[in-house]
Amino acid sequence: MPLTAPPAPARTLSTLPAPAWPAAPPASRRAVRAARAAALCVLPSSLWRVALAVGVPVGYEADVLRDRLQVPGWGTPTLLGLSLLAEAVTLLTVGLTRPWGERVPRWVPVAGGRAVRPAVVTAVAGTGAALLTLVFTALPAAQLLMGMAGEADLRGPWLLLMRLCYAPLLAWGPLTAAVVVAYHRRHSTRVRPRV
């Protein structure tokens, strides 16, 4: 009986070789610091929302917590979800400066292990940075200039605490934009080889 080679395994998208991108230079210290600062900007407001979600009144009356914020109730998972979402976005920002942000993690189905396309990352992250700047920098600044800022339900030290927790968000969008620009510059010198 003649010896034959075993059949080749079927090739799926996850077993296809990843495109060979030239290695990007490491992120600059300035970009790494900006990414870390962006993550730290979000932390105080996230902790404030978590405290509110678990029932710490942080200056709100019980009826406001119950009726308007629905804590306890649907407001609890909403506030926790907002905090988790904000922290996940900052983790993605940090990923723009790290090697693990340049390749899809192996545990991700279908695309695991594949290199990310720098142009797509730059477009998505740039759009995100623009939205963060609009929502957390431009709109609050406009409200402050027009005298509409402030929370009517909070007074005294509680209002000051809330403002101190949310004030760092003014820098979130611009810091993220600086990281995106650094990522784009770092990867703009890489040219994908022809296959």
MODELLER restraints for C-alpha pairs under 7 A, 6 or more apart:
rsr = mdl.restraints
at = mdl.atoms
rsr.add(forms.Gaussian(group=physical.xy_distance, feature=features.Distance(at['CA:13:A'], at['CA:110:A']), mean=5.97, stdev=0.5))
rsr.add(forms.Gaussian(group=physical.xy_distance, feature=features.Distance(at['CA:14:A'], at['CA:110:A']), mean=4.68, stdev=0.5))
rsr.add(forms.Gaussian(group=physical.xy_distance, feature=features.Distance(at['CA:14:A'], at['CA:111:A']), mean=5.57, stdev=0.5))
rsr.add(forms.Gaussian(group=physical.xy_distance, feature=features.Distance(at['CA:14:A'], at['CA:112:A']), mean=6.45, stdev=0.5))
rsr.add(forms.Gaussian(group=physical.xy_distance, feature=features.Distance(at['CA:18:A'], at['CA:114:A']), mean=4.89, stdev=0.5))
rsr.add(forms.Gaussian(group=physical.xy_distance, feature=features.Distance(at['CA:18:A'], at['CA:115:A']), mean=6.25, stdev=0.5))
rsr.add(forms.Gaussian(group=physical.xy_distance, feature=features.Distance(at['CA:19:A'], at['CA:115:A']), mean=6.74, stdev=0.5))
rsr.add(forms.Gaussian(group=physical.xy_distance, feature=features.Distance(at['CA:21:A'], at['CA:192:A']), mean=5.52, stdev=0.5))
rsr.add(forms.Gaussian(group=physical.xy_distance, feature=features.Distance(at['CA:21:A'], at['CA:193:A']), mean=6.95, stdev=0.5))
rsr.add(forms.Gaussian(group=physical.xy_distance, feature=features.Distance(at['CA:22:A'], at['CA:190:A']), mean=6.04, stdev=0.5))
rsr.add(forms.Gaussian(group=physical.xy_distance, feature=features.Distance(at['CA:24:A'], at['CA:186:A']), mean=6.47, stdev=0.5))
rsr.add(forms.Gaussian(group=physical.xy_distance, feature=features.Distance(at['CA:24:A'], at['CA:187:A']), mean=5.99, stdev=0.5))
rsr.add(forms.Gaussian(group=physical.xy_distance, feature=features.Distance(at['CA:24:A'], at['CA:190:A']), mean=6.76, stdev=0.5))
rsr.add(forms.Gaussian(group=physical.xy_distance, feature=features.Distance(at['CA:25:A'], at['CA:186:A']), mean=6.47, stdev=0.5))
rsr.add(forms.Gaussian(group=physical.xy_distance, feature=features.Distance(at['CA:27:A'], at['CA:97:A']), mean=5.25, stdev=0.5))
rsr.add(forms.Gaussian(group=physical.xy_distance, feature=features.Distance(at['CA:31:A'], at['CA:97:A']), mean=6.82, stdev=0.5))
rsr.add(forms.Gaussian(group=physical.xy_distance, feature=features.Distance(at['CA:31:A'], at['CA:179:A']), mean=5.30, stdev=0.5))
rsr.add(forms.Gaussian(group=physical.xy_distance, feature=features.Distance(at['CA:31:A'], at['CA:182:A']), mean=6.17, stdev=0.5))
rsr.add(forms.Gaussian(group=physical.xy_distance, feature=features.Distance(at['CA:32:A'], at['CA:97:A']), mean=5.91, stdev=0.5))
rsr.add(forms.Gaussian(group=physical.xy_distance, feature=features.Distance(at['CA:34:A'], at['CA:175:A']), mean=5.58, stdev=0.5))
rsr.add(forms.Gaussian(group=physical.xy_distance, feature=features.Distance(at['CA:34:A'], at['CA:179:A']), mean=6.31, stdev=0.5))
rsr.add(forms.Gaussian(group=physical.xy_distance, feature=features.Distance(at['CA:35:A'], at['CA:93:A']), mean=5.88, stdev=0.5))
rsr.add(forms.Gaussian(group=physical.xy_distance, feature=features.Distance(at['CA:35:A'], at['CA:94:A']), mean=5.04, stdev=0.5))
rsr.add(forms.Gaussian(group=physical.xy_distance, feature=features.Distance(at['CA:35:A'], at['CA:175:A']), mean=6.91, stdev=0.5))
rsr.add(forms.Gaussian(group=physical.xy_distance, feature=features.Distance(at['CA:35:A'], at['CA:176:A']), mean=6.69, stdev=0.5))
rsr.add(forms.Gaussian(group=physical.xy_distance, feature=features.Distance(at['CA:35:A'], at['CA:179:A']), mean=6.16, stdev=0.5))
rsr.add(forms.Gaussian(group=physical.xy_distance, feature=features.Distance(at['CA:36:A'], at['CA:94:A']), mean=6.60, stdev=0.5))
rsr.add(forms.Gaussian(group=physical.xy_distance, feature=features.Distance(at['CA:38:A'], at['CA:90:A']), mean=6.55, stdev=0.5))
rsr.add(forms.Gaussian(group=physical.xy_distance, feature=features.Distance(at['CA:38:A'], at['CA:172:A']), mean=5.18, stdev=0.5))
rsr.add(forms.Gaussian(group=physical.xy_distance, feature=features.Distance(at['CA:38:A'], at['CA:175:A']), mean=5.70, stdev=0.5))
rsr.add(forms.Gaussian(group=physical.xy_distance, feature=features.Distance(at['CA:38:A'], at['CA:176:A']), mean=6.37, stdev=0.5))
rsr.add(forms.Gaussian(group=physical.xy_distance, feature=features.Distance(at['CA:39:A'], at['CA:90:A']), mean=4.95, stdev=0.5))
rsr.add(forms.Gaussian(group=physical.xy_distance, feature=features.Distance(at['CA:41:A'], at['CA:168:A']), mean=4.78, stdev=0.5))
rsr.add(forms.Gaussian(group=physical.xy_distance, feature=features.Distance(at['CA:41:A'], at['CA:169:A']), mean=5.56, stdev=0.5))
rsr.add(forms.Gaussian(group=physical.xy_distance, feature=features.Distance(at['CA:41:A'], at['CA:172:A']), mean=6.08, stdev=0.5))
rsr.add(forms.Gaussian(group=physical.xy_distance, feature=features.Distance(at['CA:42:A'], at['CA:86:A']), mean=6.81, stdev=0.5))
rsr.add(forms.Gaussian(group=physical.xy_distance, feature=features.Distance(at['CA:42:A'], at['CA:87:A']), mean=6.98, stdev=0.5))
rsr.add(forms.Gaussian(group=physical.xy_distance, feature=features.Distance(at['CA:42:A'], at['CA:168:A']), mean=7.00, stdev=0.5))
rsr.add(forms.Gaussian(group=physical.xy_distance, feature=features.Distance(at['CA:42:A'], at['CA:169:A']), mean=6.09, stdev=0.5))
rsr.add(forms.Gaussian(group=physical.xy_distance, feature=features.Distance(at['CA:44:A'], at['CA:165:A']), mean=4.78, stdev=0.5))
rsr.add(forms.Gaussian(group=physical.xy_distance, feature=features.Distance(at['CA:44:A'], at['CA:166:A']), mean=6.94, stdev=0.5))
rsr.add(forms.Gaussian(group=physical.xy_distance, feature=features.Distance(at['CA:45:A'], at['CA:165:A']), mean=4.85, stdev=0.5))
rsr.add(forms.Gaussian(group=physical.xy_distance, feature=features.Distance(at['CA:45:A'], at['CA:166:A']), mean=5.20, stdev=0.5))
rsr.add(forms.Gaussian(group=physical.xy_distance, feature=features.Distance(at['CA:46:A'], at['CA:83:A']), mean=4.69, stdev=0.5))
rsr.add(forms.Gaussian(group=physical.xy_distance, feature=features.Distance(at['CA:48:A'], at['CA:165:A']), mean=6.86, stdev=0.5))
rsr.add(forms.Gaussian(group=physical.xy_distance, feature=features.Distance(at['CA:49:A'], at['CA:79:A']), mean=5.80, stdev=0.5))
rsr.add(forms.Gaussian(group=physical.xy_distance, feature=features.Distance(at['CA:49:A'], at['CA:80:A']), mean=6.97, stdev=0.5))
rsr.add(forms.Gaussian(group=physical.xy_distance, feature=features.Distance(at['CA:49:A'], at['CA:83:A']), mean=6.75, stdev=0.5))
rsr.add(forms.Gaussian(group=physical.xy_distance, feature=features.Distance(at['CA:50:A'], at['CA:79:A']), mean=6.64, stdev=0.5))
rsr.add(forms.Gaussian(group=physical.xy_distance, feature=features.Distance(at['CA:50:A'], at['CA:80:A']), mean=5.80, stdev=0.5))
rsr.add(forms.Gaussian(group=physical.xy_distance, feature=features.Distance(at['CA:52:A'], at['CA:58:A']), mean=6.61, stdev=0.5))
rsr.add(forms.Gaussian(group=physical.xy_distance, feature=features.Distance(at['CA:53:A'], at['CA:71:A']), mean=6.33, stdev=0.5))
rsr.add(forms.Gaussian(group=physical.xy_distance, feature=features.Distance(at['CA:53:A'], at['CA:75:A']), mean=6.96, stdev=0.5))
rsr.add(forms.Gaussian(group=physical.xy_distance, feature=features.Distance(at['CA:53:A'], at['CA:76:A']), mean=4.51, stdev=0.5))
rsr.add(forms.Gaussian(group=physical.xy_distance, feature=features.Distance(at['CA:53:A'], at['CA:79:A']), mean=5.80, stdev=0.5))
rsr.add(forms.Gaussian(group=physical.xy_distance, feature=features.Distance(at['CA:53:A'], at['CA:80:A']), mean=6.49, stdev=0.5))
rsr.add(forms.Gaussian(group=physical.xy_distance, feature=features.Distance(at['CA:54:A'], at['CA:76:A']), mean=6.82, stdev=0.5))
rsr.add(forms.Gaussian(group=physical.xy_distance, feature=features.Distance(at['CA:55:A'], at['CA:71:A']), mean=6.74, stdev=0.5))
rsr.add(forms.Gaussian(group=physical.xy_distance, feature=features.Distance(at['CA:55:A'], at['CA:72:A']), mean=6.94, stdev=0.5))
rsr.add(forms.Gaussian(group=physical.xy_distance, feature=features.Distance(at['CA:58:A'], at['CA:158:A']), mean=6.25, stdev=0.5))
rsr.add(forms.Gaussian(group=physical.xy_distance, feature=features.Distance(at['CA:59:A'], at['CA:154:A']), mean=5.87, stdev=0.5))
rsr.add(forms.Gaussian(group=physical.xy_distance, feature=features.Distance(at['CA:59:A'], at['CA:158:A']), mean=5.18, stdev=0.5))
rsr.add(forms.Gaussian(group=physical.xy_distance, feature=features.Distance(at['CA:60:A'], at['CA:153:A']), mean=6.43, stdev=0.5))
rsr.add(forms.Gaussian(group=physical.xy_distance, feature=features.Distance(at['CA:60:A'], at['CA:154:A']), mean=6.32, stdev=0.5))
rsr.add(forms.Gaussian(group=physical.xy_distance, feature=features.Distance(at['CA:65:A'], at['CA:71:A']), mean=5.26, stdev=0.5))
rsr.add(forms.Gaussian(group=physical.xy_distance, feature=features.Distance(at['CA:66:A'], at['CA:72:A']), mean=6.49, stdev=0.5))
rsr.add(forms.Gaussian(group=physical.xy_distance, feature=features.Distance(at['CA:69:A'], at['CA:75:A']), mean=5.63, stdev=0.5))
rsr.add(forms.Gaussian(group=physical.xy_distance, feature=features.Distance(at['CA:93:A'], at['CA:176:A']), mean=6.53, stdev=0.5))
rsr.add(forms.Gaussian(group=physical.xy_distance, feature=features.Distance(at['CA:95:A'], at['CA:101:A']), mean=4.21, stdev=0.5))
rsr.add(forms.Gaussian(group=physical.xy_distance, feature=features.Distance(at['CA:96:A'], at['CA:183:A']), mean=6.22, stdev=0.5))
rsr.add(forms.Gaussian(group=physical.xy_distance, feature=features.Distance(at['CA:102:A'], at['CA:115:A']), mean=6.04, stdev=0.5))
rsr.add(forms.Gaussian(group=physical.xy_distance, feature=features.Distance(at['CA:102:A'], at['CA:116:A']), mean=5.60, stdev=0.5))
rsr.add(forms.Gaussian(group=physical.xy_distance, feature=features.Distance(at['CA:103:A'], at['CA:113:A']), mean=6.00, stdev=0.5))
rsr.add(forms.Gaussian(group=physical.xy_distance, feature=features.Distance(at['CA:103:A'], at['CA:114:A']), mean=5.60, stdev=0.5))
rsr.add(forms.Gaussian(group=physical.xy_distance, feature=features.Distance(at['CA:103:A'], at['CA:115:A']), mean=4.23, stdev=0.5))
rsr.add(forms.Gaussian(group=physical.xy_distance, feature=features.Distance(at['CA:103:A'], at['CA:116:A']), mean=5.38, stdev=0.5))
rsr.add(forms.Gaussian(group=physical.xy_distance, feature=features.Distance(at['CA:104:A'], at['CA:111:A']), mean=6.62, stdev=0.5))
rsr.add(forms.Gaussian(group=physical.xy_distance, feature=features.Distance(at['CA:104:A'], at['CA:112:A']), mean=5.16, stdev=0.5))
rsr.add(forms.Gaussian(group=physical.xy_distance, feature=features.Distance(at['CA:104:A'], at['CA:113:A']), mean=5.14, stdev=0.5))
rsr.add(forms.Gaussian(group=physical.xy_distance, feature=features.Distance(at['CA:104:A'], at['CA:114:A']), mean=5.45, stdev=0.5))
rsr.add(forms.Gaussian(group=physical.xy_distance, feature=features.Distance(at['CA:104:A'], at['CA:115:A']), mean=6.17, stdev=0.5))
rsr.add(forms.Gaussian(group=physical.xy_distance, feature=features.Distance(at['CA:104:A'], at['CA:116:A']), mean=6.50, stdev=0.5))
rsr.add(forms.Gaussian(group=physical.xy_distance, feature=features.Distance(at['CA:105:A'], at['CA:112:A']), mean=5.19, stdev=0.5))
rsr.add(forms.Gaussian(group=physical.xy_distance, feature=features.Distance(at['CA:105:A'], at['CA:113:A']), mean=5.52, stdev=0.5))
rsr.add(forms.Gaussian(group=physical.xy_distance, feature=features.Distance(at['CA:106:A'], at['CA:112:A']), mean=3.95, stdev=0.5))
rsr.add(forms.Gaussian(group=physical.xy_distance, feature=features.Distance(at['CA:106:A'], at['CA:113:A']), mean=4.59, stdev=0.5))
rsr.add(forms.Gaussian(group=physical.xy_distance, feature=features.Distance(at['CA:118:A'], at['CA:187:A']), mean=6.49, stdev=0.5))
rsr.add(forms.Gaussian(group=physical.xy_distance, feature=features.Distance(at['CA:122:A'], at['CA:180:A']), mean=6.35, stdev=0.5))
rsr.add(forms.Gaussian(group=physical.xy_distance, feature=features.Distance(at['CA:122:A'], at['CA:184:A']), mean=6.13, stdev=0.5))
rsr.add(forms.Gaussian(group=physical.xy_distance, feature=features.Distance(at['CA:125:A'], at['CA:180:A']), mean=6.34, stdev=0.5))
rsr.add(forms.Gaussian(group=physical.xy_distance, feature=features.Distance(at['CA:126:A'], at['CA:177:A']), mean=6.47, stdev=0.5))
rsr.add(forms.Gaussian(group=physical.xy_distance, feature=features.Distance(at['CA:126:A'], at['CA:180:A']), mean=6.15, stdev=0.5))
rsr.add(forms.Gaussian(group=physical.xy_distance, feature=features.Distance(at['CA:129:A'], at['CA:173:A']), mean=5.07, stdev=0.5))
rsr.add(forms.Gaussian(group=physical.xy_distance, feature=features.Distance(at['CA:129:A'], at['CA:176:A']), mean=5.50, stdev=0.5))
rsr.add(forms.Gaussian(group=physical.xy_distance, feature=features.Distance(at['CA:129:A'], at['CA:177:A']), mean=5.09, stdev=0.5))
rsr.add(forms.Gaussian(group=physical.xy_distance, feature=features.Distance(at['CA:130:A'], at['CA:173:A']), mean=6.68, stdev=0.5))
rsr.add(forms.Gaussian(group=physical.xy_distance, feature=features.Distance(at['CA:132:A'], at['CA:172:A']), mean=6.82, stdev=0.5))
rsr.add(forms.Gaussian(group=physical.xy_distance, feature=features.Distance(at['CA:132:A'], at['CA:173:A']), mean=4.52, stdev=0.5))
rsr.add(forms.Gaussian(group=physical.xy_distance, feature=features.Distance(at['CA:133:A'], at['CA:173:A']), mean=4.02, stdev=0.5))
rsr.add(forms.Gaussian(group=physical.xy_distance, feature=features.Distance(at['CA:133:A'], at['CA:174:A']), mean=6.09, stdev=0.5))
rsr.add(forms.Gaussian(group=physical.xy_distance, feature=features.Distance(at['CA:136:A'], at['CA:169:A']), mean=5.91, stdev=0.5))
rsr.add(forms.Gaussian(group=physical.xy_distance, feature=features.Distance(at['CA:136:A'], at['CA:170:A']), mean=5.37, stdev=0.5))
rsr.add(forms.Gaussian(group=physical.xy_distance, feature=features.Distance(at['CA:136:A'], at['CA:173:A']), mean=6.99, stdev=0.5))
rsr.add(forms.Gaussian(group=physical.xy_distance, feature=features.Distance(at['CA:137:A'], at['CA:170:A']), mean=4.53, stdev=0.5))
rsr.add(forms.Gaussian(group=physical.xy_distance, feature=features.Distance(at['CA:137:A'], at['CA:171:A']), mean=6.94, stdev=0.5))
rsr.add(forms.Gaussian(group=physical.xy_distance, feature=features.Distance(at['CA:137:A'], at['CA:173:A']), mean=6.99, stdev=0.5))
rsr.add(forms.Gaussian(group=physical.xy_distance, feature=features.Distance(at['CA:143:A'], at['CA:149:A']), mean=5.41, stdev=0.5))
